[in-house]
Amino acid sequence: MHIDADKLVEVPHTEEIFSRNKNMKEIADDTAGLQEIHALIQDLVAEQGEVLDEVKKTVFDARESVGETIVDLHTAYKLKQKNRSYYVYGVGGTLGAGSLGSLGFIAGPVVGAVTTVAGSVIGFMGGTLYYAMQG
């Protein structure tokens, strides 16, 4: 079968139709690309939300830990002050007992015992006074 070129009918605006068809295909491809980008952005936003939740929890935990640490430090400071006072009292009592007690034992055992007790009391009081002046 042979087609005669003279008998072919030219369809009006054929090139324009092909051009529109090509443009519509490009728009469809671009739209598909945009949908893909949109899906990727949604995934990234979801991941960022999870990371932000983790950061928020970490900050909250750190805040609680700092609060607990402040309480612990305050308690430790109080204990240190209290233990320091016992140290001062003990040192004062020992020095008083050692110095007056030694002198008292030169005079005799009874006088030595009395001066040891007196020296302990005086040393303890001196330690108390020293601690009060330092505090």
ZIJO-V208457 format. One line per field, one symbol per residue. burial: 1 if it has 16 or more other C-alpha atoms within 10 Angstrom, else 0. Layout:
BEGIN
burial: ???
END
This chain:
BEGIN
burial: 000000000000000000000000000000000000000000000000000000000000000000000000000000000000110111111111110111011000000111111111111111110010000
END
